[in-house]
């Protein structure tokens, strides 16, 4: 009888852990990291997405998203080709070059390299240069490319620039926190 009573609470704990509830640990390719408080999990929209999080804003239009992509070991393209593609998804209203910041770092304990990139402007998210009819002004993308021995994780935080700026440090800690 005790076993039956414990099963619902164990199941609830496992579900909460698997969903990456706020402040809990999430596992990605057998690496663990802590989900920042305030982020909520949603079901991944495709099999190429290991995890998705919503970063709420003051209203529905001011929130951001975090998506963790994994295409398979050795898949997904080089760091440089992804940076070029992401930059091409942005434009500036006056035609000037898209601001770009690229830094190199490593995971907790230096186990593997991580490249962070940031782009701001009008964002047409999608394959290649994205869809012009879906373009949104005032957007920012911060991406972390974690080159792990198990394969490359592509982690993206994107949304309205003010919201992304407020989550930048938490996002970088999430990516850099990946460890065995």
C-alpha positions in Angstrom: 0.0 0.0 0.0 2.8 2.5 0.8 4.3 1.8 -2.6 1.1 2.9 -4.3 0.9 6.1 -2.3 4.6 7.0 -3.2 4.2 6.4 -6.9 2.2 9.5 -7.6 4.7 11.7 -5.8 7.6 10.0 -7.5 5.9 10.4 -10.9 5.3 14.0 -10.2 8.9 14.6 -9.3 10.1 12.8 -12.4 7.8 14.8 -14.6 8.8 18.1 -13.0 12.5 17.1 -13.5 11.9 16.1 -17.1 10.1 19.3 -17.9 12.9 21.4 -16.5 10.8 23.4 -14.0 12.2 26.7 -12.9 15.4 26.4 -11.0 15.7 22.7 -11.6 18.2 20.7 -13.5 17.7 19.7 -17.1 19.7 17.1 -18.9 20.8 17.6 -22.6 23.0 14.9 -24.2 23.7 13.6 -20.7 25.1 17.0 -19.6 23.2 18.8 -16.8 22.6 22.5 -16.4 20.2 24.6 -14.2 17.2 26.2 -15.8 17.0 29.8 -14.7 14.1 30.9 -12.5 11.4 32.5 -14.6 11.8 30.2 -17.6 9.0 27.8 -18.3 9.3 24.6 -20.3 7.2 23.8 -23.3 7.1 20.7 -25.5 9.7 20.7 -28.3 8.2 21.5 -31.7 10.3 19.0 -33.6 12.7 16.1 -33.1 15.7 18.4 -33.7 14.8 20.4 -30.6 16.0 18.9 -27.3 14.3 21.5 -25.2 12.3 24.7 -25.4 11.7 27.4 -22.8 9.5 30.5 -22.7 10.9 33.6 -21.1 7.8 35.6 -20.2 7.6 39.3 -20.7 5.1 41.9 -19.5 2.7 40.7 -22.2 2.6 38.0 -24.9 4.4 40.1 -27.5 7.3 41.0 -25.1 8.4 37.5 -24.2 11.4 35.6 -25.5 12.2 32.0 -26.3 15.1 29.6 -25.6 15.5 26.7 -27.9 18.1 23.9 -27.7 18.8 22.2 -31.0 20.7 19.0 -31.7 20.9 17.6 -35.2 23.0 14.5 -34.4 26.7 13.9 -33.8 28.7 15.6 -36.5 25.6 17.3 -37.9 24.3 20.9 -38.0 27.2 22.6 -39.8 30.3 24.4 -38.6 30.2 27.2 -36.0 31.2 29.7 -38.7 28.5 28.6 -41.2 25.8 28.9 -38.5 27.1 32.4 -37.4 26.9 33.5 -41.1 23.4 32.1 -41.5 22.1 33.7 -38.3 23.6 37.1 -39.2 21.9 36.8 -42.6 18.5 36.5 -40.8 18.9 40.1 -39.5 18.8 43.4 -41.3 19.1 47.1 -40.3 16.4 49.6 -41.4 19.1 51.9 -42.9 20.9 49.1 -44.7 24.0 49.4 -42.4 25.8 46.2 -41.3 24.1 44.1 -38.7 25.8 44.5 -35.3 27.6 41.3 -34.4 29.4 40.2 -31.2 31.2 36.8 -31.1 33.1 35.6 -28.1 34.7 32.2 -27.2 34.3 30.6 -23.9 34.1 27.1 -22.4 31.8 25.0 -20.3 32.0 24.5 -16.6 35.4 23.0 -15.9 36.6 23.8 -19.5 35.3 20.4 -20.8 34.4 21.8 -24.2 34.4 25.1 -26.2 31.4 27.3 -26.5 31.0 30.1 -29.0 28.5 32.9 -28.1 27.2 35.2 -30.8 24.7 38.1 -30.6 22.8 39.9 -33.4 20.3 42.7 -33.2 17.9 44.4 -35.7 15.0 43.3 -37.8 14.8 39.5 -37.6 13.4 37.2 -40.2 13.7 33.8 -38.4 13.9 30.7 -40.6 16.1 28.8 -43.0 18.6 31.1 -44.9 17.5 34.7 -44.7 14.1 33.8 -43.3 10.7 34.9 -44.5 10.3 38.7 -45.1 6.6 38.6 -44.2 7.5 37.2 -40.8 10.3 39.8 -40.1 10.1 41.6 -36.7 12.0 44.8 -35.9 13.7 45.4 -32.6 14.8 41.8 -32.0 17.9 40.2 -30.6 19.4 36.7 -31.0 22.0 35.4 -28.5 23.3 32.0 -29.5 25.5 29.6 -27.7 27.2 26.8 -29.7 28.5 24.1 -27.4 30.9 21.7 -29.2 30.6 18.7 -26.8 32.2 15.3 -27.4 28.7 13.9 -27.8 27.8 16.4 -30.6 27.1 20.1 -31.0 24.3 21.8 -29.1 22.9 25.0 -30.7 21.2 27.0 -27.9 19.3 30.2 -28.9 17.7 33.0 -26.9 15.6 35.3 -29.1 12.9 37.9 -28.9 12.5 41.6 -28.3 15.8 43.2 -27.6 14.9 44.5 -24.1 13.7 41.1 -22.9 16.8 39.3 -24.4 19.1 41.9 -22.8 17.5 41.2 -19.4 18.1 37.4 -19.8 21.5 37.5 -21.4 23.5 36.7 -18.2 21.1 33.9 -17.2 21.2 32.4 -20.7 25.0 32.4 -20.8 25.1 30.8 -17.3 22.7 28.1 -18.6 24.9 27.3 -21.5 28.2 27.5 -19.7 26.8 25.4 -16.8 26.6 22.3 -19.0 28.5 19.6 -17.1 28.7 15.8 -16.6 
